[in-house]
Amino acid sequence: MAEVSVKKFSAVDFSPDKYVKEISQVCIGGQDLQQHRTKVLGLSEETSASLKKNVYQNYMQFIETAKEISHLESEMYQLSHLLTEQRSLLAALSQTPAAALENNTKDENESTKEEDKREKLLAAIAEKVEGCVSLLDVPNRGLLYEGDLLELDPLENTPLHRVHAYLLTDILLISTWISNRRGPTRYKFQTQYELGSLAVVNVRDLGSIRHAFKLLAFPDSRAFLMMHNQSKREWLDQFETAKKARLAVDQQKREPVPTANDQRSPVRTESIDSCTNPFGEPDSEHDYDSIEETPEWLLEVPDDLDVLIVERHFEDAHALIERSKEYLEKAPQNPANLDLKKKLDLRINSLISVLTSELSVSPDKSLQGGLRASRRAMRLLNLLGKTTQACDLFLKLCSSILKTQMKRVKREGAAVVYVKRLSRIFFSNLSEMIREFQIRTFSNCPEIASVFTVWVSQELIHFTSHLIKQIFVPQAGLSTLAECVTLVREQCEQLNDLGIDVCFQLEGQLSSPITRALVETRDKLVDAVKLRAAEDSWHPLNVVSRQALLRMNTEFTSHGLMDLHQFQTGEWWLELTSNTVAFTKLFISVLKDGLLLVSTDSMHSLDKVIYDVFSAQLKHVLTSLRSEKFESQRPLIVKNAKFLMDCLRVACSHMTMHNNCRLKELQKEFSAAFPSSSSSTTKIVTDYI
């Protein structure tokens, strides 16, 4: 097989057509092509993972750089502000009397005291909470409210643990209690949320859950419980006040600040992920007009989508996404709209991630709903343009369902009963999956039909491999194998009505074990013939009663053999030996089972088996005919030889229903040893044939 390497695909003169032709010439059969395809897909996944890793590293560096730029911008703005204040102060000092100077000094001292108080309060919080040393890094950050909360499980509403929360002017900080605390440290930092990406939802009192509210910060959803309603009301009011204050600050930052020279002072960027230049300014008043003209519902789309996704209203989220896309396509390309587009893309990716997690297969996930439970997520992924990803997840889900259903079938009792249950469950589930794929889920996606066909082929390989291990064992009889294979073929033919024919592949998978079973049966029969030949005394058969003779005659004629009355010598005697009668019954049974077991393409294997077994019996007859030990029984031996050649051989040749049966070769090989019989002795009952 041709080597699969990155250097080969990344070469400048790489030609896909030439590569495909090379692979087609080297690979032998579909199995090699599947292995090569698996290697190419593995290389693709490795390359994709490497690219994602590089992108993630560069993205993290970009985030860090943006933070540094934001901090530098803030410091530059503060420095500019301080210089402006100093200049104004110097001008005022030169123009104001001493009393005014004293008042300004007093105001400045009060401002300094307030700043010192704020810093001391944040320093106290940093000392109490382990891991919060960076609280003083953000200027003008202050504490609005704090208190103890009891966190609840968002799904079961059961208490989890106590937390202590701090509501600051820009973030919500949540810390956990330290049980074995020593010193001033009482809490440990758990997480923090930006107020701009946080939504607070009031929870109605229901049962034992009273005085609670939810925090929605995509993709998390957390619920907290208070001791009384007053505490809950204070928290909600403080959240509302903090968000309003932040919106006012953001709005003030967007608006230009006129100066004496009609210039705008530097404005700090709204966020790190803003699409605008962090050092730049709006080019004209038109940018601010565009931002103001943006509808209010569109500005709230990111927050609304977070809430809808957390509350699992996926259809409403998709409708809102389509509405926003339609508006943004017609809207002008201003910085505000570009920022909204980026936020919208992030929410779309979040929705896709949630939907794919709905379809993902894990050991602890229940498959109770089956394919019906996946229709919603499949339909939404198709609408979002992720048809290929949805198809891959759908097929993995189907494979898991098939595997689970087949594991429930236990090997108990007869092999035929087990195979009947196993094949019925496998093919019925497979039929339902084909209908789900073709009619309900991917009816408008013909481009992925080939992927589903390949998947059906792989699942059939897994099924036949399991089936072969269970029934094709040395102790299994040929009749049992024939009945089992017939049941599987009948179930497999049900897929033809759905447009998928895998019968040829099924025959290909069963060909080798069937041939092996026939060879083992041939060896056993040849050994049995030799064993009975050693014990054969060549005496006529006594059937004991007329009823027994009638039953044997009916059995033989039903298989296409001649009437046994032609070999009847006495009232209950036949000119056939017990060895000949036993071989006839056994040979016809093996031939019938073999015809049920093999297909048209593997008939040559059965021909060789019946030829070798029949030839072994004739060689025994020929050896006895030439032996001096049985010289007195030669007429009886000749009679049995004629029965085998002219009756059993001809009837079995008709049963095979094809002209290439090797039993006809026996006539040429043994014609010289056995004299041909008259036409009256070769009369065949053709009703059965």
N, C-alpha and C positions, 0 to 999 in steps of 0.2 A: 504494500500500500504506500502511496506517496506520503512524504513527510509533511506534517502540518506544523508550521512555524510562523512566528511573527515576521521574521526577515523576509520570508517568501511573499507574504501578503503586502508588506510595506515597500517592496521593491518598486523602483520607478517604472520598470518595463512590465509590471504585473498585468496580465490579461485574464479576465474572468473566463472568457470563452475557451481560451487555450488551457486553462487550469481544469475546467470541467471536462474537456476532451481527454486530458491526461488521466484524470481520475477514472473516467468511464472505461478507459483501456486497461488500467491497472487492476481495478476492483473486480472481483468475481462474485456475482450474485448480489441480491439485495441486502444480505446480512453485512457484507463488507461496506456497502454504501451507507448503511445505517450507522456502522461503527465510525466511518470517516465523518459522517454528518455530526455525530455526537462529539467528536474531537474538535471539529470546527466551531460548534456551538459552545463548547467549553472554553476555547480560545477567545471567542467573542465575549463570553461572560467575564473572563479574566481581564480583557482589555477594557470593558465597560467599568468594571470595579476599579481598575487603576485610574481611569479617567475621572470617575466620581471622587476617588480619594484625592487626586490632584486638585480638582475643582473645590473640594471641601477645604483643603489646606489654603488655597488661594483666597477662598471666601473668608476664612477665619482671619487671615492676614489683612484682608480688606476691612473687616469689621474692627480689628484692633487699630488699624490706621485711621479709620473714620472716627473712632473714639478719641484718639490722640488729637486729631484735627479739631474735633468738637471741643475738647478741653482747651486747646490752644486758642481757638476762636473765642471761647468764654473768657479766658484770661485777657486776651487782647481787648475784648469789649470792656471788661472791668477796668483795665489799665486806661483805656480811652476815657471811660466814665470818670475815673479818679482824676485824671489830668484836667478834664473839663471842670470838675468840681473845685479842684485846686485853683484853677484860673479864675473861676467865678468868686471863690473865697478871697483871693488876693485883691480882686477888683473891689469887692465889697469892703474889705478892710481899709482900703485907701479912701473910701467915700463915706463910710458910716461912722457915727460917733462911738464912744467907748461903751455906752449902754447897749447899743445894737450888737457890738462885739461880744459883750458878756452874754446876751441872749443866744447868739449863735453858738458860743462855746458851750452853753448849757444844753442846747438841743443836740449838739454833737456828742456831748457826754452821755445823754440819754440814749441816743442811737447806739453808741458804743456799748452801753450797759445791756441793751436789748440783744445786741449781737453776741456779747459774752454769755448772756443767759441762754441763748439758743445753742451756742457751741457747748456749753456745759451740759445742757439737757441731752444733746446727741452723744456727747462723750460718756454720759452716764448710761445711755442705752447701749453704746458699744462695749462698755465694761460689763454690763449685765448679760449681754447676748454674745456667746462665743461665735466668732467667725464674721463679725460685722465691723471690722476696723475701718471700712471705707465709707462710713456714713457721712463723714465731714468733707468728703471729696467734692460733693455737689454743693455749690454756693446757694444761699437762701433757702436751703432745705430745713423744714421745721416739723415739729410733732403736732399733730392735730388731735389724736385720740389713741388710747390704748386700753386693753382689757383682756380677760381670760375668756376663752371660747372652748366649747366641746365639739370636736369634729365628728361628723356622722358619715356612715357609709352611704355614698350617693345612690346606690341601688336598693339596699335592704333597710336603710335608715336605722342602722344599729350603731351605738356609740363606739368610737375607735380609741381616741385618746384626747387629753387636754392640750391646748396650745395657747400661746400668748401672742397677741397680734398688736402691731404698731401701725397706725395709719399716719403716714407722713404726707407732706404736700405733693409729692410726685410718685410715691410708691406705697405698696402695702407689704409690710414685712411680717412674716409668720415664723415663730420659733417654738420649739418644743421644750418641755421641762426636763431638767437634768436631775435624776433621782438622787444620786450620791454627790450633790454639789458641795463644793468647798470654796470658801472665799466669796468674793462679790459676784462671781459668775453664777447665774441661776438658770439661764436658758441657752439653748443651742440653735443656731441659725438653721432653718429648714428651707425656705424659699422666699422669693419676693416677686411681686407682680407690678408692672407698670400700670398706673391708673388709666392711661390712654387705651390700653388693651384689655381692661377689666370691666365686666358687667356684673352688677349686683341685682339679684332677683329675690323678691320677697316670697317666702314659702307659707302657704296657708296652714293654719293649725288643723291637724288631722290626727286623731287618736292620741297616742303618747308623744307625738312630735308637735311641740308647741314652742313659739318664740324662736323660729329658725329662719335663716336666709341662705341663698346659694351664691357662690362666686363662680362666674363663667369666664375662664381665660383659656382660649383654645390651645391645646385640645383637652385641658383639664376641666373638671367640674367638681367643686367641693362644696359640702354643706356643713353649716355650723349652727350650734344650738346655744341659746342664752338662758340665764336663770329666770328672767322675768321680761315682760313686754317693754318696760321702760328702757332697759339696756339695749334691746333690739332696736327700738325707735331711735336711740341715740346713735347707734352704729349706722343705721340707714341715713339719718340726717347728716352725719359727718361725711359719709361717702358722697352724698349729693353735693354738699358744700365743696368738698375737695375737687370733684369733677368739674363743677361750675367755675371754680377758681382757675383750674388748669386750662379750661377752654378760653377763659378771658385772657390768660397770659399768652396762649397760642395765638389768639386773634390779635392781640396787641403786637406780637412779634411780626405778624404778617403785614400790618399796616405801616406805611412809611412814617418816619419821625422827622418833621421839618426842623431845620435849623436856621440861623441867621442868614446863611448863604444859600438857603433852599437846597440843602444836601441831606441825604439820608444817612443816619448813623448805621454802623454795621449791625445786622440782624442775625442772631444765632439760628442755625438751621433747626427745622422743626424736629427732625429725628435722624437717626443714623441712616436708615434706609430710604431717605428722601432722594428723589431723582434729581434735585437741583444741586448746583455746585455749592459746597459748603462755604466757600470764600466769596461766592458771587452774589450779585444783587439782581433783582428784577430789571429787565431791560427798559421797561416803560410802564406807564400806568395801566396799559392794556392787560398785563399779567394779573394785576390785582382785580381788575374788573371781571376777568374770566373766572377767577376763583370765587368771587362773590356771586357770579351768575350760576354757579354749579348748584343743581337742586339739592335740597336738604336730604331727600330720601337717598340720593346717590352717595352723599357723604357718610351716611349711616349704613351703607351696604356691607362693609367689612364686619362691623359689629353684629349686624343682623344675621349675616351668614354664620358667624361663630355660634350664635345662639341657636340657629336652626340646625346646624350640624350636631351640636351637643345634645339637643333635644330630639335628634333623629328624624327631623322633618325634611328628608332628603328631596322629595318632590318639590316642596316649596323652595328649597335652596337652589335647585336647578332652574326653576322658573325665574327666580330673582337674578341668577347669573345670566340667563339669556336676555332678560330685560336690560340689565346693566351693559352687557356686550352691545346690544343694539343701540343703546344711547351713546356709548363711548365711540362707536364706529362713526357716528354722525357728528360728534362733538369736535371742537378744534383741538389741535395738539398742543395744549398749554401744559406747564409743569404740573398743575393740580390734577389734570386728567391722566397724565402719564403716571403720576403717583398712584392714582386710583386703579389704573390698569395693573400695575405691579401688585398691589394689594389684592385685587380680584384674582389674579393668577395664583397667588399664594393660597387663597381660599379654595380655588378650584382643585389645586393639588392636595389640599387637606381633605376635601370631599372625596377625591379619588382614593386617597389613602384609607379613609374610613370604609369606603365601599369594598376595597380589596381585602381589608381585614375581615369584613363580613363573610367573604368567600374563602378566606384562607383555611387550610386544613391543619389541625393540630390534634395531638393525642387527647387533650382534655376537652375538646370541642364536641358537642353532641350533634349527631346527624339525624335527629328525630324528624325534622321538617323535610329532609330530602331535597330534591331538586326544586320543589315548589317554593321552598323558603328562599331560594337563591334568585328567583325570577326578578324581584324588585331591584336588587343590586346589579344584575346582568343588564336589565333594560336601561338603567341610569348610566352604566359604564358605556354602553353602546351610544347613548345620546351624547355623552361627553367625548366621543371619538376614541375610546380605548377598547375597540372591538377585539384586537389581537390579545391584549392583556386579559380581557374578560373571557375569551375562548380558552386561554391557557388555564385560568383559574377554574373554569367550568369543567374542563377535562380532568384536572387534579381532583376536584370534588367527586366526579363520577367514578374515578379510579378508587378513591377512598370508600365510597358507598359500596362498590362491587366487592372490594376486599372485605369489608365488614360483613356484608350479607353472606359471602361464601364461608367465612369463618364460623358462622352460626350453624352450618350444616355439619353435623358430627358423623363420623364413620361408625355407624351402628348397623348391625344386621347384615343382610346380603349386599353384595357389591352392586347388583342391579338396582336395588331400592336407593342406595346412596347416589349412584350416578343419575338416576331419574330425578331426584330432588335437586342435586347440584346443577345439572344442566338446565332444569326448568327455572331455577332462581337466576342463574347467570344470563340466559338468553331473554327471559322476560324483563329483567332489569335493563339489559342492553337495548332491547326494543323500546322501552319507555324512554331511555336516554336519547335514542335516535329521534324519536318523535319530539322530545323536548328541544333538541338541537335544531331540527329541520323545520318545525312548525311554529314553535312558540318563541324561542330565544334568539336564534340566528337565521330566521327565515329570509331576511333581506341581505344576507352576507354570503354570497356564493363563493367569494374569494377564499374563504377559510374552510370550504367543504373538504378539500384534500387533507387538511390537518386532522379533521375528524375521522376521515377514512383511515389514515395512518394510525390514529389512536385506537380505533376498533381492531385493527390488525394486531397491534401490540397486546391489547387485552385478550384477544383470542389466543395468542401465543402463551400468555401466562396461564390461561384456563387449561389449555391442552397439556402444558407441562405438568400442572398439578394433577390432571386426570391420568396422565401416563404413569405418574408415580404411584397412584392409588390402585389402578386396576391391572396394569401390565406387569404382573408379578409372576414368578415361576409357578406358583400353586394355582393360578387362575386357569380355568378350563377354556377351551376354544368356544364353546357354546355361550359361556358367560360373557366373554369378550365380544362376541358377535352381537349379543343382545344389548350390551352397553353402548357399543359404537353405533348401532342402529338408532338408539334413543337420542344420542348426541346429534346425529345427522338430521333426524326429524326436527329437533329443536333449532338447529342451525338454519334449516330451510325457511324458517319463519322470517328471517331477515331479508329474504329476497323480495317480499312484498313491500318492504320499506326502501328499496332501491340500493341495498348493500348486499352483495353476494360474496361471502367469504367461505363458501363450501370448498372451493378449490384449495384455499389455504389450509382449511381444516384437514383435507385429505393429505396435503403435503406434510403436515405435522404428524399425522398418524401413520404415515407410510412406513417409516423405519420401525416403530414398535410392532406394527402388524406383521411386517416381514419377519422380524425376530421371533414373534409368537408362532408363526407358521413353521419356521425352521425348527423350533423346539418341539412343536407338535409332531412334525415329521420324524424327528429322531426318536421320540417316544413310541410312535406307531411302528417304526421299523424294528425297534427292539422288541415290541410286543409281538410282531409277526414272527420274528426269529424264535422267541420263547415258545409260542404256540406250535411252531413248526417242529421243535424238538420233541414236543409231547404228542404230536399228531400220529394217530394209529390207523387212519384211513378206514373207518368203518361207517356204514350208512347211519343216517340219523333216525332215531325213533322219537316221534313227536308225542307219543303216549296216548293222545286222544284226538278225535275228529275236530273237536272245538279248537284245540291248539293248532291243528293244521289249517283250519279256516282263518284263524287270527293271523297266522304267519303268512298265509297266501294273500290276505287283504293288505297286510303291511307291505309286502313286496310289490304287489300290483299298484299300490298308491304311489310308489316311487318310480314307476315306469318299468318294472321288471316283468318277466313272463309269468304265466300261471304255473304254480308249483305242481299242479296235477300231472304235468308232463314228466316230472321226476319222481312221481309216486310209484312205488313198486308193490307195496302191500297196503293193508288198510291204514297203517299209521307210519309207514317207513318211506324215507326219501333217499334217492340216489345222490344225496349231498351230505358231506360230512359236517359235524358240528363246528369245525374250524372254518369251513367255507361260509357257513351261515353267519357265524359271529363276525368274520371279516367283512361280509357284505353289509351287515347292519352298521358296523363301526365306520366303514369307508363312506357309506352314504351320509351318515350323520356328520362326519368331518367335512365332506364335500358341501353339504348344505350350510353348515356354519361358516365355512370358508367363503362361500359365495355371498353370504350376508356381510362378512367382515371386510373383504377386499373391494376396491373400486375397479372401474374399467381399466384404468391405467396400470394398476398393480396386479392384474389377472395373471401375468406371467409367473409371479411368485407362487400363486396357488397351483398353477399347472405343474410346476416343478415338484411341489409337495405331493400331489396326488399321483404324479408319474412315478416318483421314487417309492411311494408306499405300495402302489399296485405292482410295480416291477418286483419288489421284494416278495410279494405273495406269489407271483408267477414263477419266480426263481425257485421258491420252495416246492411248488407243484412240479416243476421240471426236474428238480433234484430227486424228488420221490419217484417220478416216472422212470428215471434212469437207474434207480437203485434196485438191486437184486432182492433187497429185504421186502419190498412191496410188489414183487413180481405177480403175485396172485391178485392184487388189488388194482392192477393197471386199468381194467375197464372202468372201475369207479373213479380213478384218478383222471382219466381222459374225460369222463362225464363232468367232473368238477371243473376241469380246465376249460371245457367248452362253455360251461355256465359263466365262468369268469370272463372269458374273452367275448363270447357272442351275446351275452345278456347283460352282465353288470357293466362291462366296458362301454358298450354302445349306449346303454341308458344314461350312464354318467356323462358321456360325451354330449348327449342331447341336453342334459341339465346345465352344462356350462354355457350354452347358448352362444358359442363363437366357434369359428372354424379352425382356430389355431391351437386347439386343445392337444396337448402332447400325448393324450391317451391313444390317439390314432397311430402314433409311432409304435406302440406295443404290437399292433397287428403285423407290422413288418419284421419286428425283432423276433417274435415268437411264432410266426406263421409256419416255419419249417418244423418246429418242435411239436406243435399241436395241429392235428388235421382239422381242416375247416368243416363246419357243420352244415347241414342242409338248411335251406331257407325256412323250413318249418320250425327249426329250433331257434331262429333269431326273431321270432315274432315279439314285438314290443307293444306294450300297452301305451298308446299315445295320448290318452285322455289327460294324464298328469302333465305330459310335456306341453 
